[in-house]
Structure formats: structure tokens, C-alpha cells
Amino acid sequence: MHHEVTAVAPLEDKGAGHTALPPAALHPKALAPANLILTVVLSVFGAIVGIQMLASLGITPSTSLIGALAAMTLARVPLAMFRGFRSVHAQNLAQTSISSATFGAANSLFLPIGIPFLFGLPQMVVPMLVGVSLAMLLDAWLLYRMFDTPAFPAKNPWPLGIAAAEAIKAGDGGGKQAWLLLGGLATGVAGAVFKLPMSAFGVALIGGLGAMTAFGIGLLVRGYSAPLFGFDIGTRYVPHGMMIGAGLVALVQVARVVLKKHGRAADGPATTKEALAEARGASVLGRSLKLGGAGYLAIMVLLCAGTGIYTGMSPGMLALFIVYGTFAAFVHELIVGIAAMHSGWFPAFAVALISLLLGILIGFPPEALVVLAGFSAATGPAFADMGYDLKAGHLLRGEASGSAFELEGRREQMIAGMVGFGVAIVVVACAYPLFFANHQTAPINAAYVAAIKAGISGETARNLALWAVPGALLQLAGGPRQQLGVLFATGLLIASPMAGWMVAAGIACRLAVHGVLGAAARERLEVFAGGVIAGDALYSFFSGAVKSLRK
């Protein structure tokens, strides 16, 4: 597949691995008729698939590559109206929209509104849908603003983004890279057939070494603590306590980055290009955090008014609830984003449960806890998904941070994502009565409802406080670059020891390849790992779709 000369300017060789960037004005527009029609159609498909698979299997598939493949297929149709899809940037818009619609509809919308329904408060479903829809849109917009800032650098792995970008580049360019990607794709599919979590293997090939080591150890500790030592860390809330400590320290670390850059700006203007870019990123990050805080606060007020829970609390308790819900949304978003950025896994369900447990400990009434659980669950997935999509676009645009073409492309991706999220809202609004009539909700909702009804014991509270300390210390030791505490706690929250072994195998293969090939290993590993992750995702999507249809 080749670029259409009218869509993208010819690339000029600037040395190994570097190309001149096309003018920003020539980036495909998300709202151009052909692109908009395709994104809407893909978004409807993605939203329906996401809801169906979450309700029937409890998982949300990655549909990003489905969108890219659809655009690639249309590009081969010999009609003038499909020529624009020959551009990798148009294909990037397609994968952005379907991915946004899938995760948005399933994780950010359908899951949260199922909590009040399952709790026996159906009158809360519509106001909850309005509130979580606003939270989802704010979530995605905040990541768009924070991407390529000191908190969420574009140079960090964002593994699913690498997988999507490498698949699109291989389809466009062919050659050795395409064969390497196909080898990874075959490896991913073969492993997935034998029930191996191949995405964990692929992520370990390209993620930060320290972060991946912490993640893998966490997975293995969770898997073998009970059979080897008779100590079930899950029932004792060890992972949850670790994540509380690590998450709070991560929040402080982000705040320190912003304050440190503001302090340097007060001392005098930055002189180097890198310093200027870093200072600009910190400034954008600081403004985004303020806007996000105001936005989440407004949504919490709206939810309290719309659901009527304000009538069951004193003014002081209501104020505390609004402040806590806003704070929890922020921490949840940052933790999920950090985990997704480094590991490709985001523990959104588990972190939302942590927010709920702390809410129970504070003493909020059950109806308020239902709103808190839904609001917490809604924040994070759209944030992480937009990060993957922007990483894919960043790679396809030549990794030129700050260039006009990069900024324009990022803006068009945000528009395509918002189209996907908008479609997701409409699909969920139309579909949820059918699912609820058949008593179909996300399986994790039962855990939230059970926790609200059961309450929390003094022993659980002590365990959360006790294990928050090592989580905080580990996060401090790793610093904001490695995020050891968050990644170790993420591993502890996932009951999949085989994923731990696959991470270990990936790290071993990575070190061996680096020892043989040296500096040349990185690019090849990224392509191969992208294929592995893509193969696992595609097999999981199609096998899950078949199982879902059989139910």
C-alpha cells in the first residue's frame, strides 16, 4: 500500500530512521465525508461488540486493529472515493474511532450504569448515564491535553499503540518489516491458541525494564502466594493497599513535576530546545490538572443532584462526598493511565473497587456508594485508550513532538475519538434496556454491589493502611520514570501467574536479543512485539466474538 500523492507530501530522506514531515494542512480530516462515514460505521460496530462481550464474557476486546484493517481493505477498492484511505493517517483515524467506541461503550458507560440497576435503583440509571458520559468525554480530552507532557511522555511504551502503528506501517510499506510483523503476529496467534497471555510477552519486549520486572514479579507473587506459602494476598487486600500507597505517591510525583517546572520558569526562561519543550509540557499539564479537577467536581455535583442522593446526607457529608469523589476520579485516572502507558494493562475494575472500599470506610450511605462506584469505574478507560491511539499516531507521524503536523494529527485523532465516544453514548442509551431486561450486566458489577452490601471490617481497614506503606515506599524508590509501585501493585491485582511467566520470558528474550544485536535490536523488537500483541488481540477478539454469539 502506498500514500496518495495528493494526500501526503513526498517524504525526504534525512538519514537513517528520519523523514521530513508533511505540512500540517495535508493531514486527513476526521470530519471529511469519507472518513466520517467510516468512523461512524466502525464506531457502531465497535460499541455493539464491546457491550456484548463485556456482558457475556466480562472482557472488552481491543478493536483498534479491526478499524485499521477495514481502512486498509477499502483502500484497495479501485474507486476514487476510497483513495484517501491509502494514507496511514486516515487508517489511524479509523482505528482511533472504533477503539474509542468499544472501550467507551463497554467500560466507561455500560459497566457503571449496571451498578445502580443491579443494586435495585433503576431510577438512577439515566442520570448515571448522563454523568458517566460527561466523565468519559472529559477523560479522553484530558489525555489529549496531557499526552507528551512530563507525566505521560510520548516516548514511553504505550504498548497497544505500538502494535497498532507497526501493523499499519507494515501494511503500507511491506518489505522486511512486514515479514517481521507477520512473524510476531503468527507467534501471538499460536500462543493464544494454547491459552497463553501473549500480550504480556509482547509488552515485556518493549516496556521499561524496571517497570516490566516489577509487573512480572507482582503477577508471580499473586499467583503463587497462596499455594506456596498459604497466604492469599487477595483476600487480605494486600494488592489494594499497595495500590493505594503507590497511587497517592504517584499523584504527589505528578504534582512535584508541575511545581518544579513552574519554579524553574520563575528563575528564568529556558534556553535549550529540550528545556523549552519540557517547560511547555509542564505548563500544559498544570493547566490540564486544574481544568480536570474543575470538570470532575462539576460532574460530581451533577450526579448528586440528578440521582437524588443529596437528600440522604448532611451538608457536611455531602461536601465530603463530592470532594472525595473528585479526588478519587483523579487518582483513578492517573493510576490507570500510568499502568496502561508502561504495561499495556490497565486495572480499572480493581482500582475502582479500591475507591469504593475507602468510601465504605469513610461511612458514605449505600446510595452514595453506588454513585461513587459508577463514577470511579467510568474514569480511566477512555483516558488509557486515547493514550494508545495517540501513541500510534505519534509513531506514524514520525515521532516529531511539537511539530505542526504532529499537533494537527493529534487534534484530528481527538476529533475521531470524540466521534467514537459520541456514537458509544447513543448505542448504550439504545441498547441498555434490552440487556437489563435480560438481567445482563458486566460481571464485575456483582463484586461492587456485594462490597456495598457487606461493608468493610476493621481488619480490612488495617490491612489497607498497613500495605499502603510498602506500596508508597516502592513507588518512591522507582521514581516517576519507572513507576515501580504502581506496576508491582498492578501485577498483584491480576490473578494470572501464567502472565507473570510470559513477562519473564519476554524480558529474557529481550536481554538475549539486545546482547546479540546491540542497538539495532530496539526497532526490530518493537515491530515483532507489535505483531505479537496484535496477534493475541485479534485472536482474542474473534474467539471472544464467537463465544459471545453462542451464548
VOGU-3710 file (C-alpha; in Angstrom, 3 decimals, decimal comma):
1> mhhevtavap> 0,000/0,000/0,000  1,327/3,465/-0,846  0,472/7,015/0,105  -1,683/9,005/-2,295  0,477/11,884/-3,517  -2,415/14,317/-3,119  -2,924/13,328/0,497  0,623/13,402/1,804  3,681/15,289/0,603  6,637/13,193/-0,639
11> ledkgaghta> 8,956/12,130/2,128  12,505/13,392/2,014  15,296/11,208/3,360  17,061/12,839/6,291  19,182/9,902/7,318  18,509/6,600/8,951  15,160/6,497/10,666  14,268/10,148/9,996  11,898/11,638/7,452  10,697/15,116/6,715
21> lppaalhpka> 7,194/15,705/7,908  4,374/16,734/5,601  2,664/20,080/6,056  0,008/20,126/8,753  -2,659/21,281/6,319  -2,434/17,976/4,421  -3,285/15,727/7,332  -6,559/13,838/6,640  -9,533/15,438/8,349  -11,609/13,375/10,755
31> lapanliltv> -14,793/15,154/9,614  -14,148/14,733/5,877  -17,210/12,879/4,491  -15,485/9,577/3,657  -13,585/9,455/6,946  -16,649/10,435/8,977  -18,874/7,789/7,373  -16,290/5,080/8,015  -15,653/6,172/11,616  -19,363/6,238/12,430
41> vlsvfgaivg> -19,955/2,778/10,924  -16,906/1,335/12,690  -17,899/3,015/15,940  -21,391/1,494/15,889  -19,831/-1,934/15,279  -17,216/-1,443/17,995  -19,725/-0,216/20,581  -22,100/-3,145/19,997  -19,269/-5,692/20,143  -17,843/-4,108/23,293
51> iqmlaslgit> -21,166/-4,194/25,171  -21,999/-7,726/24,058  -18,624/-9,183/25,038  -18,496/-7,364/28,371  -21,994/-8,549/29,272  -21,442/-12,152/28,192  -17,747/-12,762/28,918  -16,690/-9,957/31,243  -13,965/-8,709/28,895  -13,602/-5,808/26,494
61> pstsligala> -11,771/-6,646/23,252  -9,211/-4,441/21,566  -10,809/-3,495/18,233  -8,152/-0,978/17,207  -6,636/-3,231/14,547  -10,081/-4,071/13,155  -10,525/-0,402/12,270  -7,106/-0,184/10,633  -7,756/-3,375/8,649  -11,125/-2,031/7,469
71> amtlarvpla> -9,481/1,146/6,170  -6,683/-0,856/4,518  -9,261/-3,059/2,812  -11,229/-0,089/1,484  -8,001/1,465/0,210  -7,594/-1,472/-2,161  -11,024/-0,918/-3,737  -10,395/0,756/-7,129  -12,790/3,653/-6,593  -11,872/7,321/-6,253
81> mfrgfrsvha> -13,870/7,764/-3,035  -11,655/5,221/-1,238  -8,274/6,626/-2,310  -7,930/8,685/0,848  -7,723/5,502/2,931  -4,337/4,751/1,381  -2,928/7,266/3,829  -1,684/5,676/7,047  -3,019/8,738/8,851  -6,561/8,073/7,609
91> qnlaqtsiss> -6,173/4,477/8,795  -5,023/5,856/12,151  -8,234/7,882/12,413  -10,292/4,740/11,727  -8,548/2,706/14,444  -8,871/5,612/16,870  -12,633/5,883/16,434  -13,504/2,187/16,736  -11,215/1,710/19,728  -12,747/4,738/21,468
101> atfgaanslf> -16,272/3,479/20,813  -15,521/-0,040/22,076  -13,854/0,869/25,366  -16,125/3,860/25,855  -19,375/1,936/25,393  -18,334/-1,079/27,456  -16,047/0,118/30,259  -16,975/3,782/30,644  -20,759/3,607/30,104  -22,406/0,177/30,195
111> lpigipflfg> -20,450/-1,061/33,213  -21,153/1,955/35,502  -24,887/2,161/34,766  -25,260/-1,527/35,587  -24,310/-0,903/39,230  -27,468/1,031/40,247  -29,616/-1,386/38,224  -28,138/-4,418/39,984  -28,436/-2,678/43,376  -32,160/-2,170/42,827
121> lpqmvvpmlv> -32,099/1,549/41,986  -33,254/1,649/38,339  -34,286/5,307/38,684  -30,596/6,195/38,931  -29,635/4,618/35,595  -30,441/7,596/33,333  -28,799/10,295/35,495  -25,821/7,962/35,952  -25,578/7,552/32,166  -25,529/11,337/31,734
131> gvslamllda> -22,839/11,753/34,394  -20,531/8,972/33,231  -20,904/10,121/29,610  -19,576/13,527/30,625  -16,803/11,866/32,672  -15,787/9,738/29,677  -15,568/12,739/27,355  -13,577/14,701/29,942  -11,315/11,688/30,466  -10,384/11,467/26,791
141> wllyrmfdtp> -9,944/15,224/26,424  -7,599/15,315/29,422  -5,350/12,625/27,947  -5,306/14,560/24,668  -4,096/17,556/26,659  -1,632/15,607/28,849  -0,114/13,400/26,149  3,575/14,164/25,590  3,870/16,072/28,875  6,271/15,090/31,699
151> afpaknpwpl> 3,572/12,914/33,311  2,671/10,971/30,141  5,583/11,261/27,675  5,049/10,193/24,073  8,388/8,331/24,197  7,054/5,870/26,799  5,877/2,460/25,529  2,031/2,647/25,378  2,313/-0,961/24,027  -1,047/-1,313/22,276
161> giaaaeaika> -0,276/1,908/20,406  2,988/0,443/19,153  1,130/-2,672/17,994  -1,401/-0,642/16,007  1,260/1,609/14,459  3,509/-1,262/13,424  0,589/-3,101/11,831  -0,382/-0,014/9,829  3,221/0,701/8,783  3,789/-2,888/7,700
171> gdgggkqawl> 0,594/-2,869/5,643  1,710/0,362/3,996  5,404/-0,346/3,395  5,803/-4,119/3,182  9,392/-5,396/2,989  11,375/-6,923/5,844  9,395/-5,056/8,459  6,180/-6,635/7,205  7,677/-10,123/7,417  8,946/-9,418/10,916
181> llgglatgva> 5,488/-8,200/11,927  3,864/-11,282/10,384  6,271/-13,469/12,365  5,188/-11,721/15,540  1,542/-11,996/14,503  1,887/-15,756/13,956  3,655/-16,104/17,317  0,893/-14,191/19,067  -1,890/-16,228/17,478  -0,112/-19,549/18,113
191> gavfklpmsa> 0,397/-18,759/21,769  -3,165/-17,504/22,176  -4,492/-20,770/20,716  -2,803/-22,554/23,628  -4,328/-20,061/26,113  -1,037/-18,248/26,716  -1,298/-14,493/27,513  0,907/-13,456/24,606  0,224/-9,757/25,078  2,218/-9,991/28,329
201> fgvaligglg> 5,137/-11,484/26,388  4,950/-8,775/23,721  4,707/-5,959/26,245  7,796/-7,250/28,089  9,813/-6,927/24,862  9,256/-3,170/24,632  8,210/-1,860/28,063  10,574/-0,195/30,527  12,831/-2,877/32,016  12,304/-1,822/35,638
211> amtafgigll> 8,546/-1,424/35,193  8,237/-4,794/33,457  10,280/-6,531/36,148  8,052/-5,083/38,878  4,927/-6,017/36,905  6,112/-9,592/36,326  7,107/-10,115/39,963  3,703/-8,807/41,051  1,940/-11,286/38,777  4,005/-14,205/40,097
221> vrgysaplfg> 3,594/-13,208/43,747  -0,190/-13,013/43,309  -0,254/-16,382/41,553  1,874/-18,368/43,975  1,496/-16,720/47,402  -1,393/-18,997/48,384  -0,197/-22,395/47,028  3,419/-21,943/48,167  3,066/-20,012/51,411  -0,592/-20,449/52,354
231> fdigtryvph> -1,080/-16,687/52,306  -3,840/-15,436/49,986  -2,916/-11,815/49,378  -6,157/-11,178/47,501  -8,496/-11,943/50,405  -6,289/-9,875/52,719  -6,451/-6,841/50,394  -2,665/-6,650/50,030  -2,810/-5,570/46,348  -5,404/-2,924/47,129
241> gmmigaglva> -3,350/-1,477/49,980  -0,203/-1,460/47,837  -2,047/0,368/45,066  -3,438/2,952/47,495  0,066/3,820/48,726  1,630/3,754/45,272  -1,225/5,755/43,735  -1,030/8,529/46,315  2,731/8,829/45,856  2,267/8,850/42,065
251> lvqvarvvlk> -0,152/11,756/42,438  2,372/13,652/44,559  5,097/12,920/41,990  2,983/14,392/39,191  2,324/17,479/41,313  6,059/17,819/42,016  6,844/17,707/38,290  4,438/20,584/37,685  5,675/22,640/40,639  9,328/22,024/39,818
261> khgraadgpa> 8,911/23,231/36,242  6,986/26,295/37,439  9,818/27,015/39,873  12,377/26,834/37,101  10,262/29,131/34,940  10,229/31,684/37,767  14,022/31,541/37,991  14,387/32,448/34,328  13,414/31,380/30,807  14,578/28,028/29,444
271> ttkealaear> 17,427/28,266/26,965  17,633/24,908/25,155  15,032/23,434/22,825  14,542/20,437/25,117  14,133/22,653/28,181  11,602/24,820/26,389  9,585/21,781/25,326  9,711/20,346/28,846  8,638/23,638/30,415  5,798/23,986/27,911
281> gasvlgrslk> 4,669/20,407/28,624  4,698/21,020/32,396  2,673/24,199/31,918  0,064/22,362/29,823  -0,009/19,560/32,391  -0,643/22,009/35,233  -3,487/23,750/33,391  -4,998/20,406/32,415  -4,990/19,176/36,010  -6,792/22,345/37,113
291> lggagylaim> -9,380/22,074/34,351  -9,816/18,370/35,023  -10,352/18,992/38,726  -12,995/21,617/37,999  -14,661/19,315/35,467  -14,802/16,287/37,780  -16,097/18,479/40,601  -18,923/19,768/38,388  -19,815/16,217/37,284  -19,920/15,027/40,905
301> vllcagtgiy> -22,304/17,870/41,790  -24,462/16,978/38,773  -24,554/13,295/39,772  -25,511/14,125/43,348  -28,360/16,334/42,130  -29,519/14,069/39,306  -29,568/10,842/41,322  -31,107/12,496/44,386  -28,516/11,133/46,822  -28,026/14,615/48,267
311> tgmspgmlal> -31,259/14,122/50,214  -29,772/11,289/52,264  -26,688/13,126/53,548  -25,980/16,048/55,822  -24,386/19,135/54,205  -21,002/18,226/55,684  -21,173/14,609/54,495  -22,357/15,741/51,057  -19,426/18,162/50,730  -17,000/15,420/51,811
321> fivygtfaaf> -18,550/13,014/49,309  -18,194/15,469/46,418  -14,571/16,254/47,291  -13,691/12,579/47,778  -15,358/11,559/44,504  -13,437/14,248/42,621  -10,147/13,212/44,227  -10,816/9,506/43,585  -11,525/10,190/39,911  -8,200/11,996/39,579
331> vhelivgiaa> -6,178/9,278/41,307  -8,021/6,546/39,388  -7,302/8,266/36,090  -3,594/8,699/36,843  -3,103/5,127/38,080  -4,915/3,592/35,109  -3,018/5,863/32,696  0,377/5,073/34,212  -0,274/1,317/34,218  -1,513/1,404/30,622
341> mhsgwfpafa> 1,433/3,529/29,493  4,032/1,133/30,874  2,411/-2,302/30,784  -0,465/-2,240/28,295  -2,754/-3,469/31,103  -4,984/-1,087/32,998  -6,534/-2,339/36,274  -9,576/-0,079/36,030  -12,001/-2,507/37,717  -9,703/-3,154/40,674
351> valislllgi> -8,759/0,490/41,221  -12,439/1,479/41,166  -13,025/-1,168/43,834  -10,294/0,461/45,936  -12,073/3,827/45,685  -15,285/2,102/46,735  -13,664/0,353/49,722  -12,292/3,658/51,013  -15,725/5,231/50,521  -17,276/2,440/52,616
361> ligfppealv> -14,607/3,027/55,270  -15,442/6,751/55,390  -19,081/5,872/56,009  -20,990/7,134/52,961  -24,569/5,772/52,666  -25,223/2,868/50,241  -26,916/5,007/47,562  -23,944/7,379/47,516  -21,568/4,410/47,260  -23,458/3,210/44,183
371> vlagfsaatg> -22,816/6,584/42,524  -19,186/6,571/43,676  -18,584/3,088/42,246  -20,079/4,024/38,885  -18,239/7,335/38,660  -14,893/5,773/39,621  -15,316/2,928/37,134  -16,096/5,409/34,341  -12,847/7,353/34,750  -9,685/5,796/33,392
381> pafadmgydl> -10,587/3,508/30,443  -11,157/6,343/27,950  -8,022/8,055/29,269  -5,862/4,974/28,705  -7,402/4,134/25,330  -6,806/7,633/23,990  -3,174/7,281/25,070  -2,765/4,116/22,993  -4,326/5,790/19,961  -2,217/8,947/20,228
391> kaghllrgea> 0,935/6,841/20,611  0,062/5,016/17,377  -0,473/8,320/15,595  2,749/9,742/17,062  4,750/6,841/15,615  3,046/7,100/12,232  3,736/10,839/12,068  7,465/10,350/12,571  7,779/10,873/16,351  8,285/14,621/15,879
401> sgsafelegr> 6,995/16,073/19,141  5,844/19,657/18,850  5,818/19,823/15,046  2,824/21,392/13,315  1,964/18,113/11,596  2,089/16,183/14,881  -0,160/18,670/16,649  -2,631/18,780/13,771  -2,715/14,985/13,553  -3,236/14,683/17,285
411> reqmiagmvg> -6,156/17,117/17,075  -7,770/15,137/14,253  -7,356/11,955/16,279  -9,086/13,605/19,204  -11,993/14,552/16,927  -12,190/10,978/15,578  -12,122/9,663/19,136  -14,905/12,025/20,172  -16,985/10,770/17,231  -16,461/7,246/18,561
421> fgvaivvvac> -17,388/8,251/22,095  -20,478/10,105/20,841  -21,626/7,029/18,955  -20,957/4,935/22,078  -23,290/7,139/24,132  -26,103/6,720/21,586  -25,591/2,947/21,278  -25,553/2,407/25,053  -28,640/4,597/25,526  -30,487/2,490/22,969
431> ayplffanhq> -29,132/-0,920/23,998  -29,066/-0,957/27,794  -32,846/-1,535/28,249  -32,578/-4,709/26,151  -29,637/-6,048/28,164  -31,093/-5,094/31,541  -34,424/-6,675/30,618  -32,489/-9,962/30,267  -30,592/-9,216/33,514  -27,301/-8,834/31,632
441> tapinaayva> -24,726/-6,509/33,191  -20,938/-6,511/33,453  -19,946/-9,431/35,755  -17,688/-7,166/37,864  -20,776/-5,186/38,908  -21,733/-8,043/41,222  -18,483/-7,508/43,146  -19,196/-3,792/43,587  -22,750/-4,430/44,779  -21,606/-7,200/47,143
451> aikagisget> -18,952/-4,900/48,646  -21,512/-2,127/49,233  -23,946/-4,521/50,919  -21,305/-6,290/53,020  -19,479/-3,192/54,241  -15,877/-3,274/55,441  -14,386/-4,723/58,610  -11,813/-3,164/60,895  -9,305/-5,852/59,867  -9,698/-4,928/56,194
461> arnlalwavp> -9,138/-1,261/57,011  -5,962/-2,156/58,922  -4,694/-4,280/56,031  -5,285/-1,460/53,534  -3,380/1,002/55,739  -0,585/-1,468/56,517  0,152/-2,460/52,929  -0,130/1,096/51,642  3,234/1,781/53,295  5,395/-0,635/51,207
471> gallqlaggp> 3,462/0,406/48,102  4,349/4,041/48,754  7,989/3,215/49,512  8,378/1,171/46,332  6,858/3,961/44,266  9,252/6,441/45,890  12,221/4,161/45,185  11,382/3,794/41,492  10,509/7,443/40,963  8,111/8,839/38,356
481> rqqlgvlfat> 10,082/7,346/35,469  9,892/3,671/36,427  6,604/3,667/38,414  7,657/0,510/40,274  4,982/0,775/42,955  2,064/1,205/40,543  3,292/-1,566/38,234  4,009/-4,019/41,081  0,542/-3,356/42,534  -0,977/-3,782/39,069
491> glliaspmag> 0,607/-7,226/38,850  -0,696/-8,100/42,320  -4,238/-7,171/41,271  -4,222/-9,564/38,281  -4,745/-13,251/39,100  -2,764/-14,680/36,175  0,515/-16,399/37,119  1,000/-17,503/33,516  1,124/-13,846/32,512  3,981/-13,469/35,005
501> wmvaagiacr> 5,934/-16,254/33,336  5,287/-14,738/29,911  6,623/-11,385/31,158  9,714/-13,191/32,467  10,152/-14,957/29,118  9,789/-11,664/27,283  12,417/-9,976/29,452  14,824/-12,917/28,935  14,322/-12,849/25,144  14,762/-9,090/25,119
511> lavhgvlgaa> 18,065/-9,224/27,001  19,311/-12,027/24,747  18,417/-10,153/21,545  19,998/-6,952/22,830  23,157/-8,910/23,659  23,379/-10,242/20,097  22,172/-7,303/18,004  23,067/-4,357/20,239  21,462/-1,016/19,412  19,755/-2,413/16,301
521> arerlevfag> 17,591/-4,672/18,477  15,166/-1,982/19,629  13,455/-1,283/16,310  13,201/-4,959/15,394  11,827/-5,865/18,805  9,203/-3,118/18,546  7,991/-4,460/15,205  7,990/-8,089/16,366  6,367/-7,214/19,704  3,732/-5,196/17,881
531> gviagdalys> 2,923/-8,290/15,863  2,730/-10,488/18,965  0,350/-8,091/20,729  -1,718/-7,682/17,554  -1,937/-11,445/17,042  -3,086/-12,002/20,616  -5,629/-9,171/20,328  -7,049/-10,385/17,015  -7,359/-13,994/18,179  -8,965/-12,880/21,436
541> ffsgavkslr> -11,396/-10,650/19,555  -12,580/-13,270/17,080  -12,657/-16,172/19,550  -14,483/-13,990/22,071  -16,958/-12,827/19,442  -17,744/-16,434/18,519  -18,236/-17,430/22,176  -20,403/-14,371/22,771  -22,666/-15,185/19,832  -23,119/-18,747/21,084
551> k> -24,454/-17,521/24,439
//
